[in-house]
Amino acid sequence: MTEFESIYREYFRDVELYLRAICKDELLAEELTEQVFFQALKALPKFRGDCDIRTWLCAMGRNCYLSHLRKTKHTEDIDEIQIPDPRKSIEECISDKQQAMRIHRLLHELKEPYKEVFSLRVFGQLSFADIGGLFGRTANWACVTYHRARQKILDEMEEL
């Protein structure tokens, strides 16, 4: 098995989950994941190892997604928003489909880097160290940013 094959097998699912989390479209995530690994195949000899390979691949995924948005000028329809049970945590709400859609809408409206950090942590299941690495920051910065994003979402849910 080649080095690329082992990277593909080990990280394909992580990259796809990350892309699903940020683009909220399963088919688009699959297409972008394919693009990431095609780019990674070409760029692997230039990979310096300054960061975790998962972080490098997710950064490539983020760039592919941003390029896609620039090309398509993506817009999203807003449906009726359900009022959540304020006693539930965000993570519990995500397991409920209607609540998950509401949180996705609120998340979509969040400013960067809050939106991406929250998505990477909750949906991409990345560590704070990996998230910090993606942004060229510390794990502590990622942790603080995640908790601020989480609080912003909770505040918005209480207002509605």
C-alpha positions as CSV (number, residue, x, y, z in Angstrom):
1,M,0.0,0.0,0.0
2,T,1.4,3.4,-0.9
3,E,1.6,6.3,1.5
4,F,-1.2,8.1,-0.3
5,E,-3.5,5.0,-0.1
6,S,-3.0,4.8,3.7
7,I,-3.7,8.5,4.1
8,Y,-6.8,8.2,1.9
9,R,-8.1,5.2,3.9
10,E,-7.3,6.8,7.3
11,Y,-8.6,10.4,6.7
12,F,-11.2,10.2,4.0
13,R,-14.1,9.9,6.4
14,D,-12.7,12.7,8.6
15,V,-12.5,15.1,5.7
16,E,-15.9,14.2,4.4
17,L,-17.5,14.7,7.9
18,Y,-15.8,18.1,8.1
19,L,-17.1,19.1,4.7
20,R,-20.6,17.9,5.5
21,A,-20.5,20.0,8.6
22,I,-19.5,23.2,6.9
23,C,-21.5,22.9,3.7
24,K,-24.5,20.9,5.0
25,D,-24.9,19.1,1.7
26,E,-24.0,15.4,1.5
27,L,-23.5,15.3,-2.3
28,L,-21.4,18.5,-2.3
29,A,-19.3,17.2,0.6
30,E,-18.6,14.0,-1.3
31,E,-17.6,15.9,-4.4
32,L,-15.4,18.3,-2.5
33,T,-13.8,15.4,-0.6
34,E,-12.8,13.9,-3.9
35,Q,-11.3,17.2,-5.0
36,V,-9.4,17.4,-1.7
37,F,-7.8,14.0,-2.2
38,F,-7.0,14.7,-5.8
39,Q,-5.2,17.9,-4.8
40,A,-3.6,16.0,-1.9
41,L,-2.2,13.4,-4.3
42,K,-0.5,16.2,-6.3
43,A,0.6,18.2,-3.2
44,L,1.8,15.3,-0.9
45,P,5.4,15.6,-1.9
46,K,5.3,19.3,-0.8
47,F,3.7,18.5,2.6
48,R,6.3,19.6,5.2
49,G,4.6,18.0,8.2
50,D,4.3,21.3,10.1
51,C,0.9,20.2,11.2
52,D,-1.2,17.1,11.5
53,I,-2.1,15.6,8.1
54,R,-5.8,15.7,9.1
55,T,-5.5,19.5,9.7
56,W,-3.8,19.9,6.3
57,L,-6.5,18.0,4.5
58,C,-9.3,19.8,6.3
59,A,-7.7,23.2,5.4
60,M,-7.6,22.0,1.7
61,G,-11.3,21.0,2.1
62,R,-12.1,24.5,3.5
63,N,-10.4,26.1,0.6
64,C,-12.3,23.9,-1.9
65,Y,-15.6,24.8,-0.2
66,L,-14.8,28.5,-0.3
67,S,-13.9,28.3,-4.0
68,H,-17.2,26.5,-4.6
69,L,-19.1,29.3,-2.8
70,R,-17.3,32.0,-4.8
71,K,-18.2,30.2,-8.0
72,T,-21.9,29.6,-7.1
73,K,-22.6,32.5,-4.8
74,H,-24.5,30.1,-2.5
75,T,-27.7,31.2,-0.9
76,E,-29.9,29.2,1.5
77,D,-33.7,29.4,1.9
78,I,-34.9,30.0,5.4
79,D,-37.8,27.9,6.6
80,E,-39.9,28.3,9.7
81,I,-37.8,28.2,12.9
82,Q,-39.1,26.1,15.8
83,I,-38.7,27.3,19.4
84,P,-36.2,25.1,21.2
85,D,-36.5,23.7,24.7
86,P,-34.1,26.0,26.6
87,R,-33.1,23.2,29.0
88,K,-31.4,21.2,26.2
89,S,-27.8,21.7,25.3
90,I,-26.8,22.4,21.8
91,E,-25.4,18.9,21.4
92,E,-28.7,17.4,22.5
93,C,-30.7,19.7,20.1
94,I,-28.5,18.6,17.2
95,S,-29.8,15.0,17.6
96,D,-33.4,16.3,17.1
97,K,-33.8,17.0,13.3
98,Q,-35.9,20.2,13.6
99,Q,-33.6,21.6,16.3
100,A,-30.6,20.6,14.2
101,M,-31.9,22.6,11.2
102,R,-32.6,25.6,13.5
103,I,-29.0,25.4,14.9
104,H,-27.7,25.1,11.3
105,R,-29.5,28.3,10.3
106,L,-28.2,30.1,13.4
107,L,-24.8,28.8,12.7
108,H,-25.0,29.9,9.1
109,E,-25.6,33.4,10.3
110,L,-22.7,33.4,12.7
111,K,-19.6,35.4,11.7
112,E,-16.3,33.8,11.1
113,P,-14.3,32.3,12.8
114,Y,-17.1,31.3,15.2
115,K,-19.1,29.5,12.6
116,E,-16.2,27.4,11.4
117,V,-14.7,26.6,14.8
118,F,-18.1,25.5,16.1
119,S,-18.6,23.3,13.0
120,L,-15.1,21.8,13.2
121,R,-15.6,20.9,16.9
122,V,-19.2,19.6,16.8
123,F,-19.6,18.2,13.4
124,G,-16.0,17.5,12.3
125,Q,-15.1,16.2,15.8
126,L,-11.7,17.8,15.7
127,S,-9.7,18.5,18.8
128,F,-9.1,22.1,19.8
129,A,-5.4,21.6,18.9
130,D,-6.3,20.6,15.4
131,I,-8.7,23.5,15.1
132,G,-6.1,25.9,16.3
133,G,-3.7,24.5,13.9
134,L,-6.1,25.1,11.0
135,F,-6.2,28.8,11.9
136,G,-2.5,29.1,12.8
137,R,-3.6,29.7,16.4
138,T,-3.4,27.9,19.8
139,A,-5.7,25.2,21.2
140,N,-6.7,27.7,23.9
141,W,-7.8,30.2,21.2
142,A,-9.9,27.4,19.5
143,C,-11.5,26.5,22.9
144,V,-12.4,30.0,23.7
145,T,-13.7,30.7,20.2
146,Y,-15.8,27.5,20.3
147,H,-17.4,28.4,23.7
148,R,-18.1,32.0,22.5
149,A,-19.8,30.6,19.4
150,R,-21.8,28.1,21.5
151,Q,-22.9,30.9,23.7
152,K,-24.0,33.1,20.8
153,I,-26.1,30.2,19.4
154,L,-27.7,29.7,22.9
155,D,-28.4,33.4,23.2
156,E,-30.1,33.5,19.7
157,M,-32.1,30.4,20.6
158,E,-33.4,32.1,23.8
159,E,-34.4,35.2,21.9
160,L,-36.7,33.4,19.5
